Every structure is written in structure tokens, then in C-alpha cells.
Amino acid sequence: MSSQTAADPTAEIVERSRRVLPGGSFGNMPAEVVLREGKGGRIWDEAGREYVDFLLGSGPMFVGHAHPEVTAAVQAQVPLGTTFFSNNRHGVALAEAICDAVPCAEQVRFVCSGTEADLYAMRAARAFRKRDKILKFEGGYHGMSDYALMSMAPKRPGNFPRAIPDSAGIPKSVADEMLVAAFNDIEMVESLIEEQKDELAGVIVEPFQRLIPPQPGFLQALRAITAKHGIPLIFDEVVTGFRFAYGGAQEYYGVTPDLCTLGKIVGGGFALAAIAGRADIMRHFDRLAVEDEDFLFQVGTLSGNPVAAVAGLATLDVLRQPGTYEGVFATGRELMAALDRILKQAGLPAQVIGEPPLFDVVFTDQPIRDYRDTLRGDKALLGRFNQALRARGIMKGESKYYVSIAHTRADIDHTIDAWSEAVKVLKD
Ligand SMILES: Cc1ncc(COP(=O)(O)O)c(C=O)c1O
């Protein structure tokens, strides 16, 4: 699996990238990871090395790379035109499919990235409530807007509910428009919402925050308190949409928000994301449905383009096949159990957290309920483990295993063998 071809262009590409890209990279993976090709649950780098792929393009490739049905749909559309800046039948069909699948979705607005979807979902909540403040959770990731980058990954967390910027270049005033609470701490959220209800425009949450599942009752209580005060609840389902269930985390956990955002899987590997939700909130996107001052102005060059739409539709067709979710959950469960067993046998203080389609190890034996708990994890050890795994043909992001419906028995077996070998390196 790790055979290198004679002419390895990696070093040359890395050198060129360092000249023209800040940090030598697109900002996602390290410059040295130069990927060439993907098929099913495997990828190959420019050196010809093959990997079982748990990166999955950071999540979109849930049905596997170059899925034949998705490829055929895209190949059929490309010669007919790739973008029109107008409605097209495929985009409309994808919006219908989203409304059929996702419990909260009565209407849909397409954008091109999760960042945009979250930005507009927060803006829609503000337009609807005619208030400014948004409550988010510490460690919750909602893309790269000024608002989303508040207390997303603070190195030195402050006092709740004060928001801390995670990036240079964000105006100081943004911190005053955001409130921050601890994920899974319903007492804190309830008292904050009671106290701030007259200023709050909305609450945004990843129903499964990064790798942390909601404690039983947390999402239900969040739903109840926001509904009590008529405050829109936004589920960021960019990761969980069509992954935890066909209807996303809202179906999986049984809690329906007012709005949600979708990305990754729904675009079938192309640039497409969406805001979906209650028609009375979504109407703020309709110039004719609301007063001028309530209109939320939103346009985007590539929004709902037919290539991304057919890729998304073909992906959803694949996901609707009977047994799809049972299969990916079985794969994920087996992998999680095996990793847990290997780490325990090695005597390392570690735990595997997440849900079967998306998990990772955290190197601490302390319970993990929120962002601050994750800071106890030994990041250096995780980095060494990831590196040892990459050398053994396993590709993953810094802190996530994304499972694909395309992962095979051979992929699972290879992964378990790689874990067993890599864990030995950690004991040196
Ligand atoms: C939960 C969540 N929301 C939003 C985003 C942003 O999506 P994008 O990278 O498409 O802007 C991501 C990206 O990983 C995400 O994980």
C-alpha cells in the first residue's frame, strides 16, 4: 500500500507551493500532503502512495470518491452548461429533496459554502427577531465569518458568556454581538437565555459539537427554552446533514430546529451549501414578501449551479438505497470498538468519542462533555499517532475519522492493523 513510484513530483510541488501560497498550503492540510486521486474509500498522493481515506475531503465524499452515479450525473450536465445564475430544474429538484428529507426544511436558499450558510442563517434569525445578539457554544464551529470565529477554539477560555475572537482582523465590536455558553450545560444556557431573551436574535449550535455528542436531554431542553421565547434555534448541520441519518442530526437525535445549515454531503463534492427552515423565517430572503427594512439581501454567483445540484441529487439517490445508513453505522461501530480495544490494550489514557459515522480518539481518560474538557486531551500524542498512521496508509484530518459508505472489509482490516502497529510507536 505504500509503494513509491520512480518519479515522485511531491518535493517539487511542495517547493512551488511555498512560493505562491502563504504557508505553502490552501490553509487546510499541511503542504506536504499532495493528493492526486480518489476512488471509493481510497486516495493516492502524488508519490503514488495509497491510503484508506478517512479525510473524505473533510466530509463531503460520504459515498466515496468518484462514485459512478455521481460522476455520470456530472458528466451528463457539464456539456449542457455549468452555471447560469438563474433557477434551473436540478437546483429546484435538490431543494425539493432537502425539504422531503430534513424535518425543519420548508424552504431552502442555496449558497456555496458552510461559512456562508451559517452567516446567512444567523442574519435570517436577526432579520426575523429584529434583534442583534446570537448565542453560540464554546468550541462550536460555524465557518469563518467574524461572528462564527468567536470562541471557536480559544487557547485561554475566558468567563462565560464573553466571546473571544479566534482570529486577527475581526472588529472588536463583534464580541459584543455574541454570547457564549458551554455545550451540554443546560443550566447555563437556560439562565443566559432567560437573562438575555429580549436581546437575543437566535441560538446556533452544532447538534453534535465537533466530536462531542449531546448529553441526553440537552438538545430537547435547548429546543424548549428557545421555543418558549420565540427565539430561532439554528442547527449547524454542515457536517451531520445526510450523515447521521438521511434527515440529519435533527432526525437522529429527534429534535427539530427552526433553521438549519447544510453543506458537504449535499453538494456531492461540489461547492454547494444551503440554509433551510421555517417558511416564515425564510421569507426574509423574498423581497416581495416582507417590508423593505426586513428584506435580507442575498445573491451569489454560483448559487444552485446545475453541476453541484446534479452531484447533490445523485448523492442523495445513493443514500436513499436501503441499508445505506445501517452499513455505514456498522462500519463505524466496528472501527470505534476496535480502536478502543487497541488503545486499552496498550494501556494508554484515551477514549474514542463521537458517533459511528464520525469519531476520533482523545488522549485523556477524563469525561468529555464540552470544549474545555477536550483541552485535556494530549494533542502532541494525537499528532504522533496520526503521523504514524499516515506512514501506514491511513489518511485523516487532525481530529476526525469520517467513515464512508464505500469503506470495504479490506479497508477496515487494513485500518485495524495500522492502529495496532501505530500504537506501538506511541509507547516508545
Ligand atoms: C459544523 C461546520 N459548520 C460550518 C463549516 C464551514 O463549512 P465550509 O468549510 O464549507 O465553509 C464547517 C466546515 O468544516 C463545519 O464543520
Ligand as a Chemical Component Dictionary entry (heavy atoms), coordinates in Angstrom:
data_LIG
# 
_chem_comp.id                   LIG 
_chem_comp.type                 NON-POLYMER 
_chem_comp.pdbx_formal_charge   0 
_chem_comp.three_letter_code    LIG 
# 
loop_
_chem_comp_atom.comp_id 
_chem_comp_atom.atom_id 
_chem_comp_atom.alt_atom_id 
_chem_comp_atom.type_symbol 
_chem_comp_atom.charge 
_chem_comp_atom.model_Cartn_x 
_chem_comp_atom.model_Cartn_y 
_chem_comp_atom.model_Cartn_z 
_chem_comp_atom.pdbx_ordinal 
LIG C1 C1 C 0 -20.051 22.376 11.545 1  
LIG C2 C2 C 0 -19.454 23.174 10.421 2  
LIG N1 N1 N 0 -20.046 24.319 10.055 3  
LIG C3 C3 C 0 -19.563 25.073 9.045  4  
LIG C4 C4 C 0 -18.435 24.693 8.353  5  
LIG C5 C5 C 0 -17.899 25.569 7.250  6  
LIG O1 O1 O 0 -18.102 24.983 6.030  7  
LIG P1 P1 P 0 -17.208 25.431 4.764  8  
LIG O2 O2 O 0 -15.835 24.888 5.013  9  
LIG O3 O3 O 0 -17.917 24.823 3.604  10 
LIG O4 O4 O 0 -17.239 26.921 4.739  11 
LIG C6 C6 C 0 -17.794 23.512 8.688  12 
LIG C7 C7 C 0 -16.585 23.080 7.950  13 
LIG O5 O5 O 0 -15.959 22.097 8.256  14 
LIG C8 C8 C 0 -18.300 22.737 9.763  15 
LIG O6 O6 O 0 -17.666 21.619 10.158 16 
# 
loop_
_chem_comp_bond.comp_id 
_chem_comp_bond.atom_id_1 
_chem_comp_bond.atom_id_2 
_chem_comp_bond.value_order 
_chem_comp_bond.pdbx_ordinal 
LIG C1 C2 SING 1  
LIG C2 N1 SING 2  
LIG C2 C8 DOUB 3  
LIG N1 C3 DOUB 4  
LIG C3 C4 SING 5  
LIG C4 C5 SING 6  
LIG C4 C6 DOUB 7  
LIG C5 O1 SING 8  
LIG O1 P1 SING 9  
LIG P1 O2 DOUB 10 
LIG P1 O3 SING 11 
LIG P1 O4 SING 12 
LIG C6 C7 SING 13 
LIG C6 C8 SING 14 
LIG C7 O5 DOUB 15 
LIG C8 O6 SING 16 
# 
